[in-house]
Amino acid sequence: MYTGKQLREELDAKKGFLKFDMEDNIIDASVGIEAQTDRFTYHGAIKLFSNPPTLQNSKFVCEGNFTSLDKKTNILARPFYSKNKSGELIYTGYMHVALYEINQEGLNPDLPESGKGVTIKDEGYIQESHVSFINKFNHKNVDKNIFETKPSINDIQQGSAFGDCFLLAAINAILSKKGGADYIMNMIKQDKQHAYVKLFDLDTQTPVICRVSLSEFQNYLENPKTGSIIQHNQPWVHILEKAYAGMGYGPDGKKQYPSFRTIYGKGGHPEQALYVLTGHKPVLHSINRAVFTPWNDDFIMGFARLKWQQYTQDNQRTEQLDKEYINKIENYLSTSQENSLIYEKLFKGKINHLFTWLEFINKIRTKDYNYYKNLVAPAPLSSQQFDTAHYTTIINELKRLNGELLNINQEVKDILNSYANLIAPKSPSANQPLQENETQSVYIAGPTGTGQYTTYQHRIFETIKNALENNCPITCSMGNNQQGDAFYEKDEVQGLYAQHVYTILDYRVEQNSYGIDSKYLVLANPWGEKGVSYIDNHGTLKLLLTEKGQFKLDLNDFTRFTSKLQIGTSLQITATKDHLQQNKQCLLENQIKDSSSTCLKYKKLIHDNRGDKNNFTNNPIKLGV
């Protein structure tokens, strides 16, 4: 193994630029691969020891509690190393193994890499002589440099082996940034037998140097001739995948047996991957699809009604208390970004109009509970875009209200009529263009291609735009039907996949056929293929499947299909001038540029409406492959 001094003397762009010393925290990050127990002596027992081997009289020995295993027991196995006094990793002659059962958690028929997880039943240590590796899953030695060319997004093609799109999308996000290729090359160093990868420990938040063998994962069962079902175009991607798995952090952020099956088999979280890759917690943002209506029992009405009931029950009402309560509610509704539009448009910015509405709701609840339940039913999840059925329902309810003998006053009717006008379709046309204020923000987003977006959508776009301009890596996650956060039908669009993670590469603003600016986000699929394109559909845009892995998505479709954003900290290359000079001398033809640039710090944080904003592990949505 190289000493720290030797590593510093052998800078080679093809081998990576990572610098470290023997005093650094160096771990063996071997991954467990599929094997079976074997017995090469007739009477020899196959003992699975609970405790790792220790050095006794110049020999490593396992002692203590053990379990006897049968021959041909399926296991995952990885070599077990121990550090000597000098900090070198020494092979003990024992294997760290795990007994497992295959499960199909997270299986998605649209994702061939999904459902390949395992459940660990037990783990321990057995002698190497009792392990027989299976050809089905193996690793092929790398006999070339890990960086043949400067790393790029084109190097990554996920394949169908495991569900690590969350990691590969995060790597793509880094590569897409200024200085991203430098960052990756400064994470890795290759010697004759191993590669060393700098990652960050989730528990200690400190850097760890992960040593892995120079090999690539192969699967001979699915491709007997070549054994390759992972299509990465350079070895460094395989090395980084192995190092991340070797760290042993599962989808829940907790340590578990390190193998591709345990770490990637059930999918994972891109926010966790960004943290391990950069050492900085990303900022999460959940895409909110709730549409606040004057009659739905949603956030605005639920909040106001609850406060009103609490106030009237717990207080002796006086003119002064009424005034204080009204001021508090009015201030909340008028300043809340989600509620200010509805408060202004429907209640004319007056709190007494809101209370008139609340009294009307309570009155209907007493007289006709079934009608009340229909009236306060939640709005459809897809109503962030115009929903004809939703609009028709409202018009029908208005007709019914006008015919009911409930002594409905004109103020209530005005509120409902205002809401119907607010969500009425506003499709632009050459003969009847939208008014300027209607092109800026609408309450219900128009059809894709019209450039009509809500205030919330504009805010999402500006947040992403600012983060991209500040050189922040960004990923986005599609919903998971099993967890109820996928907001479109499986066959509704081909080319976008639920339970999948994409990289946000760029943003675009393009004038559409109505002379209005349409907003797009450019995404990359870690598969290296499969995306969407648009065709004109009578003045709107329709999504179609494309084989290209990089594609643009209209803001309307983006907020409809995406469930979460993960925004990493701006990249900061902190190499010394000497190191940068050495890098320049040994670069390939494709020179690394802008190595000395200092990235801007990302200052504009996104505020999630729920949970601890500084802790990405707070109620994370587990994303698949």
N, C-alpha and C positions, 0 to 999 in steps of 0.2 A: 504494500500500500504506500502511496506517496506520502511524504511528510509535507507539512505546510510550506516549507521552503521550496521543495521541488515543484509543488503545484504552481507557485508564483512564477517559476522560471520557465514553465512550459505552456504559455498561452498560445492557443491555436483556435482560430475561429471555427474550424471543423469539429473541435472537441468541446467547445464551450468555455466560458470565462469565469465560472464560479471559483471564488477564492475562499479557502478555509484552512484552519489549523487543526492539529491533532487534539487541541484542547477544546475544540467546539463539540457540541452535542451531536455525535455521529451515531446513527442507529442502523442496524440491518433492517431493510425494508423488503425482504423477500416475501413473496406472496404464496399462499398455499395453493397447490394445484391438485387435481384429482388423482388419487392413488388408491391402492388396496393394501391391507396387511398381508404379509406373507411369512412363511416359516421355513427356513432353510435347514434347520436341524429337526429331526423327528420328534425329539422330546422337549425341545425348547419352547417355553411359554412366551406368548406375545403379551408383554406387560405394558399397560398404559399408565405411566406414573403421573401423579398429580403435581409434584414439585419438579422444577427444572433441574438439570444436572449441575453438579458442583465439582470443582477440581479437587481431587484427592490423590496424593502421591503421583503427581504429573499425569493424571488420567481423569477424565470427566465421568462421573458416575451418578445415576439416579437412585435415590433411596426413598423409603417411606411408603405411603399408601399407593396402591396400584389396582387396576382392574384388568382382568384377563380378557383378551379379545380373540375372537375366532378368526381363522384364516379367511381371506377374501372379504373382510369387512371394508366397506367403502369409507374412505377418509379423505380429508384434505391434508396435505403435508408440505412443510417448508423447513429448510435447514435451520437449526437453532445455533446461534452464535453467542459467545460470552466475551466480555472485554477483559483484557489483561491489565496489568498495572500501568502499562504505557498507553492504554486507551485503544489498542488495536483489537479488532474483532477476530476472535478465534473460533473456528468451527469445533463443535463439541463431539461430533459423531452421533448426535441424537437429532431427531426430527420433532418439531412442534406440530402436532396433528390435531385435527378436529373431526369428530363424528357428526354427521349431518343427515338431514332429510331434505329432499327437494320439495319446494313449494312453488306455486305459480302466482304468488301475490303480485298484484299490479299487472296481470296479463292483459294485453290489449291487442286484439287481432290485427289492428292496423300497424302495430309496431313489432317487427319480427324479433327485436332484441329484448322484448319485455318478458316477464314471467320466468326468469331464470335464476331466481334467488334460492337460497337454502336457509334452513333453520338449524343452528348449531345445537346439538344435543349434549355434547361433552367435548372436552379438549384436554390435552396433556402431552406427554413426551414418551417416545419409544425409540429404540435403537434403529439406526439407519438400515441395518440389515433386515429389518422386518417390514420394510416399505418397498412396494413395487409400484412404480409409476405407470399410469395408463396412457397409451398413445393418443387416446381420444382428445385430451387436452394437454398440450405440451408447449414448450418454448424453444424457439429456434435461435441459435447464437447469432449475434450481430458481428460480422467481421469487417465492418466498414465504419467510417466516421459517422457520428450521429447527426451532424449538420453538414450535409453535402452542399446545400445552398442556404441562404438566409431564410430563417423560418417565416412562414406566411400561413394565412388562412387556408390556402390551397393544399397544405400538407395534411389537413385533417379530414378524414372521411370515416365516419363512425363504424360502419359495418353492422353486422347483425349478431355480434357475439354477446355484448352486455349493454345494459342500460346506463351508460355514463354520459349521456348527452348533457347533463347538468355540469359536468366537469369540462367537456370539450367546448361547450358554448361559452363557458367562463374563460377558457384559454383563448378562444377566438376573439372574445371581447378585449382581452389584453393585446393580442396581436394587431387588432384593428386600430389601436391607438398609436399616436406619435411616440416613438421610443419603445413600442411594444416588443419588436423583435429583439432589441437590445436586452430588454427585461428578461425574456425567455432564455437568451444565451447566457446571461449572468446568473441564471438559476442552476445551471447544469455544468458539470465537468466530467469528462471521460478519461479513463486510463485504459490499460491493456485488458483488464478483466472486468472492471466495474464502471458504473456511472454514479455520480453523486449529485443529488438534487436538493436544493434548499427550499424547504416548505416551512409552514408555521404551525406550531402545536396549538390546537383549540383550547386545551386546558390551561397551559402555562402562558400562551400568547407570546412565545419565544421561538426563534428560528431553530430548525432541526435539519441536520444534514442526513438525508436518506440515501443509504448505499444500496444499489440494486445491481443485479447481474446484467451484462450486456446481451440481452435476448429480446425476442419479440414473441408475443402470444400467438399460438397457432391452434387451429381446430381441425384435426384430421378426419373427424367423423363427417362433417358437412362438406369437406373438400379434400378427399383422400390424396389427390395428386400433389397439390401444393401445400395443403394444410392451412391456407390463409383465408380467413373470412373477415379480416380487418384490413382495410384498404389504405391505411395511412401512407403518405408518400415519402416520409422521412422517419428514421428510427427514433428521433428525439421524442416524438409523440408517444410511442410505445413506452419509452423510458419514464416519461412524466406520468402516464397512466399507472404504471407499476408502482412508482414512488408514492402516489396518492393512495392507492389501495394498500400499500405496505404500511402506511401510517395507521391504518386500522380504525378510522372513524366512519361509523355507519350513518345511515340517513337521519338517525335521531341525535347525531352529534356525540354519541357515546362510543367508547372503545369496544371493539369486538375482534374476533379472529380475522386476521388480514388475508383476504383472498379476493379475486375478482368476483366470485359468486356471492360473497357476503356483502361486499362494498358496493358493487354495481348491479347485482342481480335484481334488486327491488327498486332501482332508481335512487335519486337523491335530491339534494337542494343546491341550486346554483349559488345561493348566498353563502353557504358553507364552503363551497369550492373557491369562491372569490376570497374568502377569509384565509383559507389555507394557502392559497397562491400568493397573496399580497401581504398578509399580516394585519389587514385593516378590515373592520366590520363594514359591510355594505349597508346602504340605506334601503329599506323595503318600502314598497308602496302597493297597496291592494287596489285593483281597479274596481271602483264603486259603480254598480249598475242601478242603484235605487233611483227612481224618479219620484220626486215629492209632489203629491197631488193634494188638493184641498179636501178630498173625502176619503183618501186611503188612510188606514191606520198605520202610517209609516212614521219615520223619525220626527218630522216636524209636528204632526198632529198628535202622535203618541206622547211626545215631550210636553207640548202645550196642554193637552187634556189631563195628563197626569199631574202637572203642576197646578192646574186649575182645581182639580178635585181635591188635591192635598190642601190647597189653600182654603177652599170653602169648608172643608171638614175640620181643619185644625185651628182655625182662627175665628175670633169674633170680628166679623167684617166691620170695618170703619172706613170712612172716606180716605183717611191717610194711608191705611194698609192697602186699600184698593189701588191707590196711586203708586205706592212703592212696588207692588206686585206687577202692575201693568208696565212700569218703567223697566223692570228687570226682564220680563218676557219680550217686550218690544226691542230692547237693546240686543237680546240674544238673536231674535229672528232677523233683525235688520243687518247684523254684522256677520252672521254665519254665511259663508260663501255658498253653501248648498241651498240655503233657505231664502236668501235675500231676494232672488228673482220672484219666487212664488209669493212672498210676502208683499212685494211691491205691486205685482201685476194683479193679484187676486183680492188682496185685502186693502189695496190702495195705501199701504203703509200705515194703516190705522189699526191699533190693537182691538178697538171695540168691534170692528168687523170680524175679527177672528173669534171673539167671544160670542158674537151673534151666531157664528157658524157652530161653535161648540154646543151652544144651547139647542140648536136645531138637531144636531147629531144625537144628543141625549133624549130629545123629545121623540125622535123616530125609534130610538132603542126601546123606549117604553111602550110605544103603540104597536110596532111591527118589528119584532126582533129578527125575523128572517130577512126582511127587507134591509134592516140595519146591517146584518152580516154581509149582504151583497154589496151594500154601499161602501163598507170599509174594507172590502177584500183587497189583498195586496195587489199592486200593479204588476203586470207581466214583466219578467226579468229582461225581456228583449226590448222594452219600451224606451231604451236609450236611443233607439232609432224609431222612426215613425211606424206605428202599428195601426193598420186600418181597423182591425177588429176592436182594439181598445177604444179608438175614436168613435166607432159606431155604437159601442156599448154606452159611452158617455152621452151621446146624442139621444139614445133611447131612454136613458134614465132621466134626462132633462124633460123629455116629453111626458114621462110618467109623473114626474114631480109636478109639472104644470097641471096635471089632471087630478092629483091627489087632493083630498079635502083635509089637509093638515095645517091649514092656516099659514102656509109658507109666505113669508113676507118678501118684498121685492129685493131686499138686500141679499137674501140667500140665493134667489134666482140670478141676480147679477153676478154673484161669485161663481156659480156654476157655468153661466154663459161666458164669463171671462176665461174660465179654464178651457172650455170648448174652443174658443177662439185662439187661445194660446197654443194649443196642440194641433190645430187644424193644419193639414198639409200645405206647405209653401213651396211647391216645386217651381223653380224659375223657368222662364221660357223667353224666347227672343222677343215676343210681343208684350210680355208682362214680367220684366225683370224684378228681382227682389229689391226692396228698399235697402239703403246702406246699413241701417241698424240691424236688419234681418240677416245680412251677410256676416256680421260680426259675431252674433251669438243668438241661438234659438233655444227654446226650452226642451223640445224634442228634436234630436238630430235628424236632418233630412236624409233622403236616400243617398247611398254611396255614389260619389261623382258630382254631387251638387255643391259641395263646399260648405254645407250647412252643419255647423258644429255647436255643441253646447258650451257654456262657460267652463264647465268641468273638463270637457275634452280639450279646449284651448289651453287650460292650465296644465293638463297632462303633457301636451305637446311642448309647451314652453319649458317644462321641467326637464324633459328628455333633451331638448335642444340645448339648454344651458349646460347640462351634464356633458353632452357630447363635445360642445365647444370648450369645455374645461378638461378635456382629455380623460374622462372617466369611462371605464369599461362598464357596459350595461348589458344585462340579459333580460329576457322576458319569458314568462311561463304560461303555457296554455293550460286550461282547466282540466280537472280530473272528474269524469262523470261519477266515479264511485264516491267522491267526497262532495258532490253536489255543487262544484264551482265551475263546471263546464256549461256554457250558456248557448250552445248551439247543438243541433242534432248531428249525429255521427256522419250521416251521408249528405249533410247540407252543403259542404264544400270539400272538394278534393284538393289536396296539397297542403292543408294546414292540419296538424295532428294534435288532438287532445293529449294531455299527459306528456307533453314534449317541451323542450326548452330551446329557445332561439337566441341568437346574438343580435343586438341592435347596432348596426354599423353606421347609419347616417340618417339624416332627415332631408326632406325635399319639399319645396313649395312650388306648385305648378298651376298656371292659370288653366281652368277648365273651359269647356265649350260655352259656358254662360258668362265668361269674363270674370269669374270669381276664383279666388285662390283655393285650390285643394291642397291638403296637407298629407304627406306620406312619410312613413318610416321604412327604412331599408333594413331588411332582416337577412340573417344567414342561418341556414339549417346545418347543424354539425354533421349530418349525413354526407354533406358535400353535393347533394342533389335534392330534388323535390321541393317545389315551392308553388307560387301562384302567379298568375298574370291576369290582366283585366281586358275585357272586351266591352264595347259600347252596347248598351241594352236600352235603346229608346231614351237616351238622355241620362241614364244612370249607368253604373259600372257593375259588371258581373264577374265573379271570380272563376277562374279555370285553373286546372292543374298544369304546371310546367315542370320540366326536368331540371331547370336551373335551380341551384341551391341558394342563390342570392336573389332577392326580389323585393319589390316595394309593396307596402300595404297602406291603403287609405286609413286615415285616422279613425273614421267611423268603424271600419272593420277591425282595426287594431284594438279599440276599446271594447268591442263586442267579444272578440275571441280570446283576448289576453286576460289572465286572472291576476298576475303579479309582475311587478318590476323589481329588479335588483340592480342598484346603482353602486358601483365600487368607488373607492377613493382614487383621485387622480394619480396617475403613475408618476413616480419620482425616481429618476435614475441618479444614484448617489455615488457613482464610481469616481475615484480620484483622477487627477490629471495624468499621473503616471500610468495608471491602468488604462485610461482612454488612449494614451499615446501608444501603448503596447498593443491595444486592440487594433488600432489603425494600421500598424505594421504587418499584422498577420491576417487581415481581412481577405475574403474571397473577392472575386470580380465584382460581385454584388455588395458593395461596401455598405456598412451600417452608417446611417446618417443621423445627424442631430443627437449624437450620444451625450453631448454636454448640455443639452437643453434641460432646463428645470421646468417641470410641468406645473401649471397653475393648480393651486389647491381648490378643490371643489367646495364652494361655500354654500350653494343653495341646496339645503336639505329638503327632502320631501317629507311631509308630515302625514303619517298614517292616522286615520280617525280612530283606530282601535289599538290598544296594547302599548307596550313599552317601545318607544320609537328608537331606543338605543340598543335593543337586544333583538338580533335577527332570529333568535330561536323561539321568540314568543309566538305560539300558535302558528308555526310555519305550515304551509301547504306542501305535503310531500309530493314532489313531482316525479314523474316516471322517467322514461328513458329519453 
